[in-house]
Amino acid sequence: HDFDGLLTDGSVSSDNFANIESVKITGNTVEVKGWHVADNSTVETHAYVIMYDATSKREIARVAYTPLKRDDVAKVYSYVPNADYSGFDVKLTIPTGYDFAGKNIQFVLRYSDDADGNGNHTDVWSKDYNFSDNAGNLDSYYLDSNNTLHVSGWHAAEASKYDKYAYLIVYDDTTHKEITRVKYTPISRPDVYQNGYGYLYNAAKSGFSVSIKLGNYLVNGHELQIVMRYSSDSTHGEGNKVDLWSKKYSIGNANAGYVDGLSLGANNTLHVRGWHAADASTALSNAYLIVYDDTTHKEITRVKYTPISRPDVAKSKYGDIYNSGKSGFDQYISLGSKLINGHQIQVVMRYSSDSTHGEGNKVDLWSKKYSIGNANAGYVDGLSLGANNTLHVRGWHAADASTALSNAYLIIYDDTTHKEITRVKYTPISRPDVAKSKYGNIYNSGKSGFNQTIDLKENVSSLKGHQIQIVMRYSSDAKHGEGTRIDYWSDKKII
């Protein structure tokens, strides 16, 4: 510690100047460095540094020294005898049982004509100094993917001589509650000792670098403080204690994302691509996508996924969000038999504390609403009676709902008798002409064709003069063509 300008000249009869450049305490030793020049040093040849308790008004310790070479002092005080040998670097021993707490300490820099430092003497007294300081700093902190708070810094306190147990307490200043505390063993910090805090008892060994698990406690969006403590209690950190509170630290709570692409495909599978970055994912490490039907106001399904790399997001304006670099998703989500054509859906992007169901603590981001196509079109290109009571039917049937309703049927309907004649299941064939037409946006337009010869199972002559229609159907029922279904009726044809 630099005592520049804090020294009082004890003599007015001759030149007498001094400076204490540093004071450091290690264990029970006080190291004092500086210089002292005085005209009377030519006759008072015994140099001393005395440590004095100004509160109790008694001497604590003294030490004699041989002045050291100080060319820098001599350049300034060349007119004072012995200025070139005016330096000191001494160590004083603190008596057993002596406590600096609450005391004002002074250092007396003395030249004396007595070998014990008494007799005639010339003194310079420092101003009062309190060694009961409590200092520290939080050098760094960050929250990782396991909701673990990593803190490093230092805490030096004179009280640590007696209150020997070091603790770090994480305090939520938003909820006004302690989150957790950990006991630690201080580590070496020579920089603290050398850079102005050496006078504190444990400055040389005042460091900490500790990882503190916050469990399921969600701190995002909160302000935290770290309480640095020395305590007499080795178990709980209570009892006699001295605390130093850090400044308040705001924990990020950004939450952003985007659905880059959404499409409904074969087997009623929803393909969803995008990203979701959230600071809260440090604690909420389970990523989910939830498909929500905004038409029926019900959840359809949810899937858990492992986020993938998104360096583009990390380089964007969202790069400061904790998991931006690994925030991506590219998922194929089976919707089962749930028909969503004609509905509006949303994708809920979620981080949750619950690894099984995606509930518990959670942070959500809802996508915009997406309208799911429900186009349904078809045409009978040709219809003719054939031999052996058969009907030859050519045409196409395209329907967005065929993503879910994958079973294709043709039903022959007698509109004269209002009865079904028969039905057949078929496998759609290629129709590139439909795919290139105005119907090309319908899901299965490119493979929507049929060319079937259908056994009518009755004498054709009985159908003459009747009007029939072809019902083109996609159904969820693979055996009978019933269940959930979408139909397209042809024009009426007279047999």
Protein Blocks (a to p, Z undefined) as FASTA:
>chain_A
ZZehiaccfbfkbccddddfbdcdehjaccdddddddfklmmmmcccdddddfklopafb
dcdddddddfklmmmmmmbghklmmcccddddddehiafehpacdddddddfbfnlpajd
dddddddddfkbccdddfbdcddfkopacdddddddfklmmmmcccdddddfklopafbd
cdddddddfklmmnopampmklmmmcccddddekjacfehiacdddddddfbfknopajd
dddddddddddfbdcdddfbdcddehhiacdddddddfklmmmmcccdddddfklopafb
dcdddddddfklmmmmklmpmklmmmcccddddehjacfehiacdddddddfbfknopaj
ddddddddddddfbdcdddfbdcddehhiacdddddddfklmmmmcccdddddfklopaf
bdcdddddddfklmmmmklmpmklmmmcccddddehiafklmgoiacdddddddfbfkno
pajddddddddddZZ
